[in-house]
């Protein structure tokens, strides 16, 4: 991954100052809740030839804060400090080739007006919902963006196993090792019985 440019570092510092400043100016600071920030960071972003999640990019770019998660800081930068304007989050497939665009890119004429309108309008609408604190609608916008990326980007988001799946895997391993332990004990006790009967 390329190192951050000076302007990118400057924008991140501004975002952090914005978040810290909003906390000191009002009783109810505008901080994106962890749930929505983590959800938002599941979006894919294109950087050159590689496509990765915003979460991966966030963890590569910044350390965690004492009070906010990396996802909350990064989502704040993207959504509240205009970081979204240059991020290539919108794929479009044409003639078997996938190109990724930012919301402010000049889009090719081959992209139909419905897609152009979505690309240019989704972030201002999402940001309005973030500012109003309507987190259910924010989640709906993020779900739609993820669906858009999967449908037009030829990509699938990396699957994250749920906690119940992880617990199930641990239980299966435990059951396997416990069963093999019991079988070894049973075989050993049968050998002892055979050995004792010989005398």
Protein Blocks (a to p, Z undefined) as FASTA:
>chain_A
ZZddfklmmmmmmmmmmmmmmmmmpmbdcdddfklmmmmmmpccdehjbccdfklmmmmm
pccdfkbcfklmmmmmmmmnopmmmpcfbccdeehiacdddfkbccdfklcfklmmmmmm
mmmmmmmmmmnopaklmmmmmmmmmmmmmmmnopacdddddfklmmmmmmmmmmmmmmmm
mmmmmmmmmmmmmmmmmZZ
